Amino acid sequence: MKKTVEDIKAMKKKEKIAVLTCYDYSFAKAMDGDVEVILVGDSLGNVVLGYERTKHVTMEDMIRHLDAVKRGAKETFIVVDMPFGSYDNKKDAVENARKLINAGADAVKPEGRAEIVKVLADNGIKVMGHIGLLPQSAKKLGMVGKEKKEAESIIEEAKKIEEAGAFSLVIESIPSSLGEEITNTLEIPTIGIGAGNRCDGQVLVSYDMLGLFPDFKPKFARQYMNLKEDIKKAISLYSKDVKEGKFPSKEEIPL
């Protein structure tokens, strides 16, 4: 049965929360029921569309992929990233968040911006927050919060986002000690990605976890399979069979 916001919040300090990104129907069907949350991430810009940065992803991209995921994931809570430029002001934020909810999301996730989290929550929209590294606007990718002043700023932002009404919070690319401190400070669950193992849950980009995206290999992204090599082998075998006249076989030819 699909988790509710209250179910997810109640998991804090009781059971770890498993989150994976997903961008299409077939992967959604495979994930459905085996993770608590599916995140339709704007990382699709990198791993599916081939952009260097997620800021190139549009609302139309997010809605198209969300629409596919919702058809495959019937039993899993779905969060969708709000793409770059879709929440520049409060009016646009509410309008675009409603579009994503109407397209099938259970909640939305902007990066940072406690004031945006608040206006969305005040309008009845479920919000997952995001602090630490903010890929949409960061000048460069990498760990943040190593310096005391920056760490203190991230902690304060986390508190503001919780107070604004977020039901959970993604923490990206910060020292594990800082991830632990934020997790212990907040009442809402934290979902880490490169933030250590003391967070209330973890999220990974599914293409990283499955070895499908070799362009970028962050230290924290454990690779459970190497599907890229398996796929390349299968394609090579198929091509060989076609050229040698072994495919289709007599048994595979419709009569």
N, C-alpha and C positions, 0 to 999 in steps of 0.2 A: 504494500500500500504506500502511496506517495506521502512523503514527509510533509508536514506543515511547518510554518515558521516557528511555531511554539515547540514542535518536536525537535527541530534543529537547535533551538536555543537551550532546550532541556538536556541536550547531549553534552554540554560543556562540563568538563571535569569528570564525566561519567563514561563516555564512549567517544573514541576518535571519529571524526567526520571525514569521509572519503569523497573527494571532488575530482572530476576529470573534465577536460574540455572536449567538446564534440561539435561537429559541423555538418553532419549529414544523417540521413535516415538509417542507413545500414549500420553505422557505428553506434547510433543511438539505440537501435534494437539490441545490439550486442551488450551495451552497457546497462540497459534498463533493469533496475532492481538490484544491481550489484554495487552501486555507489549511492550515497545519499543525495548528492547534488551533481547535476550536469551543468557545466558552464559553457554556453555558446560564446566563446571568447573572440575578441577582435584579433587574437593571434591567428585567426584564419587568414588575415592579411599576409602573414609570413608563410605559413605552412601550406595553405591552399591556393592563394592568389599570387604568391611570389613577390610581394612587396618587401622592401627593406624595413619599413616601419609600419606600425599598426595605425598611425594617423591617417593613412590613405584609405582606410576602410570607411564605407558610407553606411547610412541608415538602410539603404536598399540592400546592400550586402548582408547586413545583420538580419534583416527581416527575412530574406530569402533562405538563409541557412537556419535560422530559428524555425521557420515553417517546416523545413525538412526534419529537423531534430524532433519537434513536437509530435510528428506523425510516427516516429519510431520509439519514443520514450513515453510510455503511458503511465509508468509507476514511479517516475523519478522527478524530484523537484528541479525545475529548470530556471537558471539565472542567465541573463543575457547582458553582455557588455554594452554600455552606451558608447557609441563610437565618437571619435574626436570631432568636435564641433557641434555635437548634438545637444550639449548642455552648457553652452556659453553664457546663457542667461536663464533666469527662473522660468520665464514663459516658454521658451523653447524646450527646456528640460522637461517640464510637465507634459507638453504636447508630444514630444518624441518618446518619453517613457510610456505614455498611454498607448502609443502606436505599437510598441514592443509588447506590452501586456496584452493588447488586443490580438497580437499575432501569435500568442501562446505562451509567453514567458510568465513564470510565477513571481519573478522579481527581476530588478535591474541592478546593474553595477556601474556607477560612474567612478572615475579616479579622483581621489581627494575631495575637495570642495564640500566642506561640512554644510555650507549654506544651501547647496543644491540638494544634498541628502535631506535636509530639513524640509524644504518645500515639497519634495517628492513624498516624504513620509506624511506631511500634513495633508496631502491630497490623496491619502489612502494607498499609496504605491509602496510595495515592499522593496527595501533597499539593502543590498550588500555593499558595504563600504570597501575602500581600497586605499592603503597607505604604503609608505616606503618608496620603493622605486615606482614611478608612474610612467610606464613606457610611452604613452601617447605624447607626453610633453617633455620628457627628459632629454637633456642635450646629449647625454651619452648613457649607454646601458651599463649597469654594474652595481655593486653594493653601495648602499647609502646608510647613513646613520652611524658611521664609525667615530666621528668626532662628537664630543660631548654636547655641543650646542645644537648640532643637527639632530642628535638622538633625542634631546629634550623637546625639540620642535615636533618630531614624529610622535612622541608620547602625547603631547598636547593635542595634536591633530586627531589622534585615535580617540581621546576623550571627547573631543568636540563632535566627532562623527557618531559616537555612541549616544551622546546627549541629543543629537539631531534626529535620532530615530532609526538608525541602521540596526538590523537584527543580527548581523554578523559582519566580520571584517577580514578581508584579505590583506596579508602583510607580505610584501615582496622584497626580497634581496636586502635583508638587514642582518646584523650580527645576531647569532642565536641568543645571546644574553639579553639583547634588546627585545627580541621576539618573546622570550619568556617573561620579561618584565611587563610588556604590554598585555600579554595573555593573563597574567595574574592581577593586573590592574582593572581590566574590563570585566563587566558582567556578561557581555555578549561573547559568543564563540569567535575565536580567531582561526583563520585558515592560512597556513603558511605556504609560501613558495620561495624557497631559498631563505627561510627565516628560522631554521633549526627544528628540532623535534619536540619542543615544548609547547607548540601551538595546539589548539583544540582539534585541528584537522589539517589536512594537506591537500593541495591541488597541484596537478601536473598537466602540462600540455600533452595530450594523448599521442600526438605524432612524435614527441620526444621520447615518451615512455615506450613506444612500440618500435623505435628506431627507424621511423619513416622520414625524418627531417635531419639530414646530416650537416646542414649549413651552420647550425649553431648548437653547441653542446655544453650547456651550463653544468657546473659541477654538481648541483643539487638534483639534476634530472636523471634519476636512475633509469637505465634502459633495460626493460624486461624482455624484450625481443629485438631481433634485427630484421624486421619485415622488409626493409629496403633490399637487402641481399636476397631474401627468399623470393621476393617479387621479381628481381632481375633474373634469377635462375629459372623461374617459371616462364618468363617471357622468352628467354633464350631457348628453352626446350620447345616451346610452342613454335617459335620461328624455325627451328631446326626441323621439326616434324612437318611443317608446311612445305618447306623447301624440298624435303626428301619424299614427299607424297604420302607420309604416314598419318596425316590428319586432313580430313576426317577418315576414320576407318570404315570398313563395311558396316560395322555395327552402329556407327554414328550417322550413317546416311539415311535420311527419311525415304521410305518406299512409297 
